């Protein structure tokens, strides 16, 4: 019987699995550790949406989405999207990242938004190819040193 992919809320029962999740060592500079994401989720309740990515009982990744944030601070540009995506060392290339993005897109649609925003580190070692292959398009903006991209949701 095939194992089921699903998202799981972070709870006291899976907290250790969440904070022990590690990306490949050559990617550590590209994404914050899960423990930082959980701290950010704690201080941004109602906006941050942290979830484990699971295959059956196995934790294979972590994502954190955000919903309806005041992107520019001017009160006219509210966005939802993918804040963090960490796929565990040894688990990449199996569709978990795509599953994560599709899951966030489903939740954003459910909440009534029509675009998914994310950011990524530019450069040859960054995940631009992954996001572009999923249909994200750079907006021409940057957030810190990261490229901002959006995906139009049908």
C-alpha positions in Angstrom: 0.0 0.0 0.0 1.5 3.4 -1.0 2.2 5.9 1.8 0.2 9.0 1.9 1.7 12.5 1.6 0.1 15.0 3.9 0.8 18.1 6.0 0.8 17.9 9.7 0.5 20.7 12.3 3.4 21.2 14.6 2.5 19.7 18.1 4.4 18.7 21.2 4.4 15.2 19.8 6.3 16.1 16.6 8.2 19.2 17.7 11.5 17.3 18.0 11.1 15.8 14.5 10.4 19.3 13.2 13.5 21.0 14.8 15.8 18.1 14.0 15.0 18.3 10.2 18.1 19.3 8.2 18.5 20.2 4.6 21.7 19.2 2.7 24.8 20.8 4.2 25.4 22.7 0.9 21.9 24.3 1.2 22.0 25.4 4.8 22.9 29.0 3.7 19.8 29.2 1.5 17.1 28.6 4.1 16.6 29.3 7.8 16.5 26.3 10.2 13.1 25.1 11.3 13.6 26.3 14.8 13.9 29.9 13.6 10.7 29.5 11.5 8.8 28.2 14.5 10.0 31.2 16.6 8.8 33.5 13.8 5.4 31.6 13.7 5.1 32.2 17.4 5.5 35.9 17.1 3.3 36.2 14.0 0.2 34.2 15.1 -2.6 34.2 12.5 -0.2 35.0 9.7 2.3 32.2 9.8 1.2 28.7 9.0 4.0 26.1 9.8 3.5 22.5 8.8 5.5 19.3 8.5 5.5 17.6 5.2 5.1 13.8 5.8 5.1 10.6 3.8 3.1 8.3 6.0 4.7 8.5 9.5 8.0 9.9 8.2 8.8 13.6 8.3 10.4 14.6 5.0 10.2 18.4 5.1 8.8 21.6 6.5 6.9 24.5 5.1 5.7 27.7 6.4 3.1 29.8 4.6 1.9 33.3 5.3 -1.6 34.8 4.7 -2.7 38.3 3.8 0.3 40.2 5.0 0.8 43.9 4.3 3.7 43.4 1.9 4.9 46.9 1.4 3.7 48.4 4.7 1.5 50.9 2.8 -1.8 49.1 3.3 -2.5 48.5 -0.3 -0.6 45.4 -1.2 -1.6 42.3 0.7 -0.1 39.0 -0.2 -0.1 35.3 0.7 2.5 32.8 0.0 5.3 30.4 0.9 7.6 31.8 3.5 9.9 28.7 4.0 10.4 25.4 2.4 12.9 22.9 3.8 13.1 19.4 2.3 15.2 17.0 4.4 18.6 15.8 3.3 18.2 12.7 1.1 14.5 13.4 0.3 14.8 15.9 -2.5 13.9 15.0 -6.1 10.9 13.0 -4.9 8.1 15.6 -5.4 7.9 16.8 -1.9 8.7 20.4 -2.8 6.0 20.4 -5.5 3.6 18.8 -3.1 4.4 21.6 -0.5 3.8 24.4 -3.1 0.6 22.8 -4.3 -0.6 22.4 -0.7 0.0 26.1 0.1 -1.7 27.1 -3.2 -4.7 25.0 -2.2 -4.9 26.8 1.2 -4.4 30.2 -0.4 -7.3 29.5 -2.8 -9.4 28.3 0.1 -8.8 31.7 1.8 -9.8 33.6 -1.4 -6.5 34.8 -2.7 -5.4 34.4 -6.4 -1.6 34.6 -6.2 1.1 32.8 -4.3 4.2 34.8 -3.5 7.6 33.4 -2.5 11.2 34.5 -2.4 14.4 32.6 -3.2 18.1 33.2 -3.1 19.4 34.0 -6.6 22.4 32.4 -8.1 23.5 29.0 -9.4 23.2 27.2 -6.1 19.7 28.7 -5.3 16.3 27.2 -6.0 15.3 29.5 -8.9 15.0 26.6 -11.4 12.6 24.7 -9.1 10.3 27.7 -8.7 10.4 28.8 -12.3 9.6 25.2 -13.4 6.5 25.4 -11.2 5.4 28.6 -13.0 6.6 31.3 -10.6 7.6 34.5 -12.3 10.0 37.1 -10.8 8.2 40.3 -10.0 11.3 42.5 -10.4 11.3 43.1 -6.6 13.7 41.9 -4.0 13.1 41.1 -0.4 16.5 41.6 1.4 18.8 39.8 -0.9 16.2 37.4 -2.3 14.2 37.4 -5.6 10.5 37.8 -5.2 8.3 35.6 -7.4 4.6 35.1 -7.8 2.5 32.2 -9.1 -1.0 33.0 -10.5 -3.5 30.6 -9.1 -6.3 29.4 -11.4 
